[in-house]
Amino acid sequence: MRCRSSPELDETFGIADLGEAFRARVESDIPTLFVSGSLDGKTPPARAERARRGFTTSTHVVIENAGHNEILGRPEVHERAVRFLAGEALEDELVTLSPIRFALLEGDDPRVSHPALD
């Protein structure tokens, strides 16, 4: 597979192009659960939607206010994954988490804590 975002790496690492068949749409009728976070820079919801076009029996759960690394550890995702694996049919769903709070560069915010701020 060629590195589309950094084609200069193809030559450096000797990455061969696997061809159009490799990039062809996957098609399946196997029940599939897609989970993505609205703040996910690696696999955002739009990419999951594009991937699931070929999956006739799929569900997409979007976790609002979650990034790539926060998704799987969330109880909201775990609960839905367990239900899905138990054979329950799930609906597409938007699960909204509290917005992320960022530490201030200056000043003090009693609602935000982090060891680096102590």
N, CA, C and O of each residue as an XYZ file, in Angstrom:
472
protein
N       0.854     -1.183      0.000
C       0.000      0.000      0.000
C       0.887      1.228      0.000
O       1.879      1.285      0.727
N       0.546      2.177     -0.785
C       1.299      3.419     -0.821
C       0.780      4.339      0.273
O      -0.398      4.307      0.627
N       1.664      5.146      0.793
C       1.304      6.078      1.857
C       0.772      7.350      1.204
O       1.549      8.217      0.803
N      -0.542      7.461      1.098
C      -1.141      8.591      0.379
C      -0.875      9.928      1.053
O      -0.736     10.941      0.368
N      -0.800      9.954      2.376
C      -0.594     11.226      3.044
C       0.871     11.649      3.005
O       1.170     12.835      3.141
N       1.787     10.704      2.824
C       3.214     11.006      2.751
C       3.864     10.155      1.660
O       4.621      9.236      1.971
N       3.583     10.445      0.388
C       4.099      9.606     -0.693
C       5.614      9.529     -0.725
O       6.172      8.576     -1.269
N       6.291     10.519     -0.147
C       7.750     10.484     -0.126
C       8.276      9.301      0.703
O       9.419      8.877      0.529
N       7.444      8.779      1.594
C       7.852      7.625      2.392
C       7.849      6.334      1.581
O       8.563      5.391      1.923
N       7.062      6.277      0.520
C       7.000      5.070     -0.306
C       8.378      4.666     -0.792
O       8.789      3.515     -0.647
N       9.087      5.622     -1.368
C      10.414      5.323     -1.909
C      11.404      5.053     -0.786
O      12.219      4.135     -0.881
N      11.338      5.844      0.272
C      12.270      5.690      1.390
C      12.178      4.305      2.011
O      13.200      3.688      2.311
N      10.968      3.819      2.204
C      10.776      2.527      2.864
C      10.487      1.386      1.896
O      10.224      0.262      2.324
N      10.535      1.666      0.598
C      10.307      0.621     -0.394
C       8.896      0.057     -0.355
O       8.702     -1.151     -0.495
N       7.914      0.925     -0.166
C       6.521      0.487     -0.079
C       5.951      0.330     -1.481
O       5.928      1.284     -2.259
N       5.498     -0.856     -1.796
C       4.932     -1.125     -3.116
C       3.453     -0.787     -3.134
O       2.760     -0.928     -2.126
N       2.978     -0.345     -4.277
C       1.555     -0.082     -4.458
C       0.837     -1.416     -4.624
O       1.189     -2.199     -5.506
N      -0.154     -1.683     -3.798
C      -0.883     -2.952     -3.840
C      -2.009     -2.948     -4.866
O      -2.698     -3.956     -5.024
N      -2.207     -1.852     -5.555
C      -3.173     -1.819     -6.641
C      -4.579     -1.441     -6.221
O      -4.898     -1.338     -5.037
N      -5.408     -1.240     -7.233
C      -6.785     -0.805     -7.006
C      -7.623     -1.863     -6.296
O      -8.514     -1.526     -5.517
N      -7.346     -3.139     -6.558
C      -8.121     -4.201     -5.898
C      -7.976     -4.116     -4.380
O      -8.921     -4.410     -3.646
N      -6.803     -3.718     -3.913
C      -6.576     -3.568     -2.474
C      -7.446     -2.457     -1.889
O      -7.900     -2.543     -0.748
N      -7.668     -1.416     -2.684
C      -8.438     -0.268     -2.214
C      -9.927     -0.374     -2.540
O     -10.694      0.547     -2.260
N     -10.329     -1.483     -3.125
C     -11.739     -1.656     -3.497
C     -12.615     -1.723     -2.245
O     -12.158     -2.102     -1.167
N     -13.860     -1.352     -2.410
C     -14.823     -1.372     -1.312
C     -15.001     -2.800     -0.793
O     -15.134     -3.745     -1.570
N     -15.001     -2.935      0.518
C     -15.292     -4.217      1.151
C     -16.802     -4.371      1.191
O     -17.515     -3.442      1.568
N     -17.286     -5.530      0.806
C     -18.722     -5.786      0.845
C     -18.982     -7.005      1.713
O     -18.315     -8.032      1.581
N     -19.967     -6.879      2.610
C     -20.270     -7.962      3.536
C     -21.685     -7.807      4.070
O     -22.190     -6.695      4.224
N     -22.316     -8.945      4.352
C     -23.612     -8.915      5.024
C     -23.476     -9.379      6.475
O     -24.480     -9.587      7.155
N     -22.249     -9.540      6.948
C     -21.992     -9.907      8.343
C     -22.271     -8.683      9.215
O     -21.775     -7.597      8.914
N     -23.050     -8.830     10.285
C     -23.313     -7.691     11.167
C     -21.997     -7.067     11.653
O     -21.105     -7.761     12.143
N     -21.904     -5.760     11.506
C     -20.667     -5.049     11.832
C     -20.999     -3.800     12.631
O     -21.932     -3.066     12.303
N     -20.223     -3.570     13.684
C     -20.394     -2.382     14.515
C     -19.241     -1.422     14.242
O     -18.077     -1.768     14.444
N     -19.566     -0.224     13.786
C     -18.584      0.835     13.596
C     -18.725      1.800     14.766
O     -19.838      2.188     15.123
N     -17.604      2.186     15.363
C     -17.598      3.156     16.456
C     -16.561      4.207     16.121
O     -15.425      3.880     15.776
N     -16.946      5.463     16.221
C     -15.992      6.536     15.951
C     -16.273      7.718     16.865
O     -17.374      7.865     17.396
N     -15.266      8.550     17.038
C     -15.393      9.734     17.876
C     -15.420     10.986     17.033
O     -14.739     11.069     16.011
N     -16.200     11.957     17.455
C     -16.320     13.191     16.682
C     -15.014     13.981     16.646
O     -14.821     14.815     15.762
N     -14.116     13.725     17.600
C     -12.834     14.433     17.649
C     -11.681     13.542     17.192
O     -10.516     13.849     17.445
N     -12.004     12.457     16.529
C     -11.003     11.489     16.082
C     -10.350     11.977     14.800
O     -10.997     12.039     13.755
N      -9.087     12.319     14.873
C      -8.373     12.790     13.701
C      -7.879     11.675     12.806
O      -7.536     11.923     11.650
N      -7.833     10.438     13.316
C      -7.340      9.301     12.532
C      -8.460      8.610     11.775
O      -8.337      8.344     10.579
N      -9.537      8.324     12.459
C     -10.670      7.629     11.838
C     -11.975      8.329     12.228
O     -12.756      7.796     13.016
N     -12.206      9.512     11.681
C     -13.410     10.273     12.034
C     -14.678      9.613     11.511
O     -14.603      8.720     10.667
N     -15.840     10.037     11.999
C     -17.108      9.449     11.577
C     -17.306      9.386     10.066
O     -17.881      8.419      9.567
N     -16.852     10.377      9.339
C     -17.034     10.364      7.882
C     -16.305      9.181      7.239
O     -16.796      8.613      6.264
N     -15.156      8.810      7.766
C     -14.435      7.653      7.222
C     -15.170      6.358      7.545
O     -15.217      5.449      6.717
N     -15.740      6.269      8.737
C     -16.522      5.074      9.081
C     -17.732      4.968      8.161
O     -18.079      3.877      7.707
N     -18.370      6.092      7.888
C     -19.529      6.084      6.995
C     -19.129      5.640      5.587
O     -19.856      4.895      4.930
N     -17.978      6.101      5.139
C     -17.508      5.698      3.807
C     -17.187      4.197      3.795
O     -17.515      3.507      2.830
N     -16.562      3.698      4.835
C     -16.207      2.273      4.901
C     -17.440      1.388      4.986
O     -17.450      0.292      4.427
N     -18.466      1.838      5.668
C     -19.630      0.974      5.888
C     -20.584      0.909      4.706
O     -21.569      0.172      4.761
N     -20.327      1.648      3.654
C     -21.197      1.624      2.471
C     -21.398      0.217      1.931
O     -22.469     -0.099      1.413
N     -20.392     -0.625      2.045
C     -20.499     -1.985      1.529
C     -21.012     -2.990      2.543
O     -21.143     -4.172      2.226
N     -21.302     -2.546      3.749
C     -21.781     -3.435      4.805
C     -23.294     -3.288      4.915
O     -23.791     -2.271      5.400
N     -24.016     -4.295      4.471
C     -25.471     -4.185      4.417
C     -26.122     -4.296      5.789
O     -27.263     -3.867      5.961
N     -25.426     -4.861      6.763
C     -25.966     -5.014      8.111
C     -24.986     -4.374      9.092
O     -24.239     -5.065      9.785
N     -25.003     -3.054      9.137
C     -24.042     -2.369     10.009
C     -24.720     -1.325     10.864
O     -25.810     -0.840     10.558
N     -24.048     -0.998     11.937
C     -24.492      0.030     12.868
C     -23.306      0.950     13.123
O     -22.167      0.491     13.202
N     -23.567      2.238     13.252
C     -22.502      3.201     13.526
C     -22.866      3.988     14.777
O     -23.886      4.676     14.820
N     -22.023      3.875     15.784
C     -22.189      4.640     17.016
C     -21.107      5.712     17.016
O     -19.915      5.406     16.991
N     -21.533      6.968     17.044
C     -20.606      8.092     17.085
C     -20.576      8.628     18.506
O     -21.616      8.901     19.106
N     -19.376      8.773     19.031
C     -19.205      9.308     20.384
C     -18.790     10.777     20.250
O     -17.656     11.095     19.889
N     -19.735     11.646     20.548
C     -19.504     13.094     20.472
C     -18.551     13.501     21.588
O     -18.721     13.087     22.734
N     -17.546     14.315     21.255
C     -16.542     14.830     22.189
C     -15.512     13.778     22.601
O     -14.928     13.882     23.680
N     -15.282     12.771     21.764
C     -14.246     11.773     22.051
C     -13.291     11.684     20.875
O     -13.688     11.773     19.713
N     -12.021     11.508     21.208
C     -11.001     11.324     20.184
C     -10.699      9.852     19.983
O     -11.383      8.987     20.530
N      -9.678      9.575     19.199
C      -9.335      8.208     18.808
C      -9.020      7.324     20.020
O      -9.524      6.205     20.117
N      -8.211      7.806     20.918
C      -7.756      6.984     22.036
C      -8.740      6.907     23.193
O      -8.603      6.043     24.059
N      -9.714      7.780     23.226
C     -10.676      7.768     24.331
C     -11.854      6.836     24.101
O     -12.589      6.536     25.042
N     -12.052      6.374     22.886
C     -13.286      5.677     22.549
C     -13.440      4.339     23.259
O     -14.439      4.119     23.943
N     -12.477      3.451     23.112
C     -12.668      2.077     23.575
C     -12.743      1.935     25.085
O     -13.343      0.979     25.577
N     -12.165      2.836     25.818
C     -12.226      2.742     27.276
C     -13.510      3.280     27.883
O     -13.705      3.188     29.095
N     -14.369      3.830     27.077
C     -15.596      4.443     27.579
C     -16.644      3.389     27.908
O     -16.878      2.492     27.098
N     -17.284      3.472     29.079
C     -18.341      2.511     29.427
C     -19.512      2.558     28.446
O     -20.181      1.549     28.224
N     -19.757      3.736     27.858
C     -20.849      3.867     26.896
C     -20.596      2.994     25.662
O     -21.536      2.448     25.083
N     -19.342      2.865     25.265
C     -18.975      2.043     24.112
C     -18.945      0.577     24.516
O     -19.442     -0.282     23.787
N     -18.368      0.291     25.665
C     -18.279     -1.090     26.149
C     -19.662     -1.722     26.242
O     -19.863     -2.853     25.799
N     -20.603     -1.004     26.811
C     -21.968     -1.521     26.978
C     -22.599     -1.840     25.629
O     -23.243     -2.877     25.473
N     -22.419     -0.966     24.668
C     -22.998     -1.206     23.338
C     -22.291     -2.349     22.613
O     -22.933     -3.133     21.914
N     -20.973     -2.445     22.779
C     -20.220     -3.532     22.152
C     -20.651     -4.888     22.719
O     -20.791     -5.856     21.971
N     -20.858     -4.960     24.021
C     -21.311     -6.207     24.648
C     -22.682     -6.596     24.122
O     -22.918     -7.759     23.795
N     -23.584     -5.630     24.040
C     -24.919     -5.912     23.503
C     -24.845     -6.384     22.048
O     -25.540     -7.323     21.660
N     -24.006     -5.734     21.252
C     -23.843     -6.111     19.851
C     -23.299     -7.536     19.736
O     -23.811     -8.335     18.952
N     -22.275     -7.850     20.510
C     -21.666     -9.181     20.457
C     -22.610    -10.265     20.985
O     -22.463    -11.440     20.649
N     -23.567     -9.868     21.801
C     -24.570    -10.819     22.306
C     -25.677    -11.055     21.280
O     -26.579    -11.860     21.507
N     -25.603    -10.343     20.141
C     -26.572    -10.556     19.079
C     -27.706     -9.556     19.036
O     -28.612     -9.685     18.213
N     -27.675     -8.554     19.912
C     -28.734     -7.548     19.905
C     -28.555     -6.605     18.719
O     -27.443     -6.162     18.429
N     -29.639     -6.308     18.048
C     -29.593     -5.352     16.940
C     -29.565     -3.942     17.521
O     -30.458     -3.559     18.276
N     -28.550     -3.182     17.170
C     -28.428     -1.807     17.639
C     -28.796     -0.847     16.516
O     -28.723     -1.192     15.336
N     -29.186      0.339     16.891
C     -29.497      1.395     15.931
C     -28.302      2.349     15.836
O     -27.521      2.460     16.781
N     -28.161      3.027     14.712
C     -27.180      4.103     14.627
C     -27.480      5.072     15.761
O     -28.639      5.328     16.087
N     -26.430      5.600     16.350
C     -26.652      6.412     17.543
C     -25.543      7.434     17.718
O     -24.389      7.181     17.370
N     -25.899      8.584     18.258
C     -24.950      9.605     18.670
C     -24.980      9.638     20.191
O     -26.012      9.935     20.792
N     -23.848      9.332     20.809
C     -23.724      9.365     22.264
C     -22.891     10.593     22.606
O     -21.741     10.703     22.182
N     -23.461     11.508     23.362
C     -22.772     12.764     23.662
C     -22.139     12.718     25.049
O     -22.812     12.491     26.054
N     -20.831     12.940     25.074
C     -20.088     13.043     26.327
C     -19.913     14.514     26.675
O     -20.135     15.390     25.838
N     -19.522     14.773     27.889
C     -19.232     16.156     28.287
C     -18.095     16.695     27.440
O     -17.177     15.956     27.085
N     -18.150     17.982     27.114
C     -17.057     18.565     26.326
C     -15.725     18.438     27.057
O     -15.675     18.432     28.287
N     -14.664     18.340     26.291
C     -13.318     18.276     26.867
C     -12.979     19.638     27.440
O     -13.252     20.670     26.828
N     -12.381     19.626     28.622
C     -11.927     20.876     29.230
C     -10.418     20.941     29.086
O      -9.700     20.011     29.454
N      -9.963     22.036     28.555
C      -8.537     22.219     28.353
C      -7.968     23.067     29.482
O      -8.614     23.994     29.969
N      -6.743     22.731     29.889
C      -6.067     23.518     30.918
C      -5.698     24.875     30.343
O      -5.257     24.981     29.199
N      -5.882     25.904     31.149
C      -5.549     27.253     30.715
C      -4.033     27.432     30.693
O      -3.328     26.905     31.554
N      -3.541     28.168     29.717
C      -2.120     28.464     29.688
C      -1.762     29.494     30.747
O      -0.643     29.524     31.258
N      -2.724     30.324     31.059
C      -2.523     31.335     32.090
C      -3.764     31.399     32.953
O      -4.866     31.099     32.494
N      -3.585     31.789     34.196
C      -4.727     31.904     35.089
C      -5.057     30.574     35.745
O      -4.307     29.605     35.629
N      -6.186     30.544     36.433
C      -6.565     29.362     37.190
C      -8.026     29.037     36.917
O      -8.872     29.930     36.863
N      -8.311     27.769     36.747
C      -9.675     27.307     36.543
C      -9.890     26.130     37.495
O      -9.332     25.058     37.264
N     -10.672     26.294     38.544
C     -10.850     25.227     39.536
C     -11.520     23.977     38.971
O     -11.494     22.928     39.614
N     -12.121     24.064     37.782
C     -12.779     22.885     37.185
C     -11.794     21.997     36.443
O     -12.143     20.885     36.047
N     -10.563     22.473     36.246
C      -9.560     21.720     35.486
C      -8.408     21.358     36.387
O      -7.864     22.213     37.085
N      -8.031     20.091     36.378
C      -6.852     19.681     37.155
C      -5.988     18.753     36.307
O      -6.477     18.000     35.465
N      -4.708     18.837     36.560
C      -3.742     17.981     35.876
C      -2.446     18.052     36.684
O      -2.089     19.118     37.186
N      -1.743     16.928     36.813
C      -0.488     16.947     37.608
C       0.508     17.995     37.152
O       1.252     18.526     37.976
N       0.546     18.310     35.863
C       1.491     19.300     35.362
C       1.153     20.702     35.848
O       1.998     21.595     35.789
N      -0.075     20.907     36.330
C      -0.479     22.231     36.785
C      -0.172     22.445     38.267
O      -0.276     23.564     38.768
N       0.203     21.381     38.961
C       0.478     21.513     40.412
C       1.833     22.112     40.679
O       2.213     22.289     41.836
